[in-house]
Amino acid sequence: RSRIFVCSPPGTGKTTLIRKIIDQLTSKDVILAGFFTEEMREKGPRVGFQIKTLATNRTDIMAHVGIISKIKVGRYGVDVEKMEDTILAELNTKAHLYILDEIGKMECFSSAFIAAVERILNDPDCTVIGTIA
């Protein structure tokens, strides 16, 4: 059981590193599950964040300037229900390796997300690579 986490400020290449790891492992016989987040930009400025899952192959908007929500991080409204719907199904998928990019403030608004991550981290058979904002 291995856990590797990369912690660094925004914009320093955490997701770029995770995507390179995913690209390398996809060509092997490694069963991956988990997610990574990507910035959404419109004509230059960042307007939100989307989640992309690995095993279930879903893409959903997690936070956006256009989302009206009581939960906000900076100028982004966070859609906790959509995030849970997307990520929780993914984290219940059996895999050799779980990718968690990222564990940050937006994700931690979800107690169900926290519980799913704790379950994976406490499972002696799970290997995890993740990022922390």
Summary of the structure (lengths in Angstrom):
residues: 133
radius of gyration: 14.3
end to end distance: 22.9
largest distance: 45.0
contacts: 390
relative contact order: 0.23
helix: 30%
strand: 35%
